[in-house]
């Protein structure tokens, strides 16, 4: 079992990301490579501590921190924004690391209150959206029960995000679950302040949040099956 105190406050990580946001250039990054290595080391240590204790939430199948952490380099081939680096660090905890499916747990660290814990379908394919909507039409009660659970409400609140202005094609506008059917993604998200990220209690808090998230992920997994 890991200890929340093993890594200490993550000020190096937050400080580096804040400066990278202000100097998102290859020359600056090269000159500050040692700082990046230290920040990434802190982030991977945090992910490792989560993995050490994740049996309390779910079975990750022996995945390593390196398999879960995303690269900081941006893919700018099809983007108007040619900034070479992400200004956050992210990791996906699941049995296949960052390539895991819906039953996985996301960690996002970004300065100035933009960090969060999340899970669900962020960019579903049309086929995935159709499966989820079909499950909702078949019986919306299980999803409503998950979202109405007081623990879920405390950590995540209602499902939010971009939605259609009207019913999806092929679905009635007056369907009793139209609020769910109009959604373009199905994500539970919990914000983290900078103080929370730097806190020695972050790992324990994240595990509590991920435990509260799991019933929602299990519902999605069942809907996609």
Secondary structure, DSSP 8 states (H G I E B T S, - for coil): ---GGGS---HHHHHHHHHHHH--SHHHHHHTHHHHHHHHHHHHHHHHHHHHHGGGT---TT--HHHHB--SB---TT-S----B-SSEEEEESTTGGG--SS-EEEEE-TTT-EEEEEEESS--HHHHHHHHHHHHH-THHHHHHHHSHHHHHHH-S--S-B-SS--TTS-TT-TTHHHHTBS-EEEEEEE-HHHHHSTTHHHHHHHHHHHHHHHHHHHHHHH-
